[in-house]
Amino acid sequence: MGMFDGFNKAKEMMSQFSELQQLQKKLAKKRITKELDGVTVTMDGTQSLKSIEIDEELLSDKSKLEKRIVSAIEGAKADLQKEVASEMGM
């Protein structure tokens, strides 16, 4: 392997890194909101949770509320993964 082969590999890796950074910035701007049984969650494209809204009626049943929060977050993640995969052509 010659000196130029190593240079070309490094150049290719830098290009891929730059593309990944651009994708990460694009994903961070994306938002998805999922409402499920009185719990609404919003996440960004990196699956970072941005907000949770809870209907007042759920505040009296802690166990039900906890389950619905988890379900809403998991639903939002699944929707987000499908949307991102679709955008990437997967």
C-alpha positions as CSV (number, residue, x, y, z in Angstrom):
1,M,0.0,0.0,0.0
2,G,1.5,3.3,-1.1
3,M,1.4,6.7,0.5
4,F,-1.4,7.8,-1.7
5,D,-3.6,4.8,-0.8
6,G,-3.4,5.9,2.8
7,F,-4.1,9.5,1.9
8,N,-7.1,8.4,-0.1
9,K,-8.5,6.3,2.7
10,A,-8.1,9.2,5.2
11,K,-9.8,11.5,2.8
12,E,-12.7,9.1,2.4
13,M,-13.0,8.7,6.1
14,M,-13.1,12.5,6.6
15,S,-15.8,12.7,3.9
16,Q,-17.9,10.0,5.7
17,F,-17.4,11.7,9.0
18,S,-18.6,15.0,7.5
19,E,-21.7,13.3,6.0
20,L,-22.5,11.8,9.4
21,Q,-22.2,15.2,11.1
22,Q,-24.6,16.7,8.6
23,L,-27.0,13.9,9.1
24,Q,-26.8,14.3,12.9
25,K,-27.5,18.0,12.6
26,K,-30.5,17.3,10.3
27,L,-31.9,14.7,12.7
28,A,-31.5,17.1,15.7
29,K,-33.9,19.5,13.9
30,K,-36.5,16.9,13.2
31,R,-39.4,16.6,15.6
32,I,-42.0,13.9,16.1
33,T,-45.0,14.1,18.5
34,K,-46.9,11.1,19.6
35,E,-50.1,11.2,21.6
36,L,-51.2,8.0,23.3
37,D,-54.1,7.7,25.8
38,G,-53.6,11.2,27.3
39,V,-49.8,11.4,27.2
40,T,-48.1,13.4,24.5
41,V,-44.4,13.2,24.0
42,T,-42.1,15.1,21.6
43,M,-38.7,13.8,20.5
44,D,-36.1,15.0,18.1
45,G,-34.5,12.9,15.4
46,T,-31.7,11.8,17.7
47,Q,-34.4,10.3,20.0
48,S,-33.8,12.9,22.6
49,L,-37.0,13.6,24.6
50,K,-38.0,17.2,24.3
51,S,-41.4,17.4,26.1
52,I,-44.1,15.4,27.9
53,E,-47.7,16.6,28.3
54,I,-50.1,14.7,30.6
55,D,-53.8,15.0,30.7
56,E,-55.0,16.1,34.2
57,E,-57.2,13.0,34.6
58,L,-54.2,10.7,34.6
59,L,-52.6,12.4,37.6
60,S,-54.7,10.4,40.1
61,D,-53.5,7.0,38.9
62,K,-49.7,6.8,39.2
63,S,-49.4,3.2,37.9
64,K,-51.5,3.9,34.8
65,L,-49.6,7.2,34.2
66,E,-46.2,5.5,34.3
67,K,-47.3,2.8,31.9
68,R,-48.8,5.4,29.4
69,I,-45.6,7.5,29.6
70,V,-43.5,4.5,28.7
71,S,-45.8,3.5,25.9
72,A,-46.0,7.0,24.4
73,I,-42.2,7.3,24.4
74,E,-41.7,3.8,22.9
75,G,-44.3,4.7,20.3
76,A,-42.6,7.9,19.4
77,K,-39.3,6.2,19.1
78,A,-40.8,3.5,16.7
79,D,-42.5,6.2,14.6
80,L,-39.3,8.2,14.4
81,Q,-37.1,5.2,13.4
82,K,-39.5,4.4,10.6
83,E,-39.6,7.9,9.4
84,V,-35.8,8.3,9.5
85,A,-35.3,5.0,7.7
86,S,-37.8,6.0,5.1
87,E,-36.0,9.3,4.5
88,M,-32.7,7.4,4.2
89,G,-34.1,5.0,1.7
90,M,-33.9,2.0,3.9
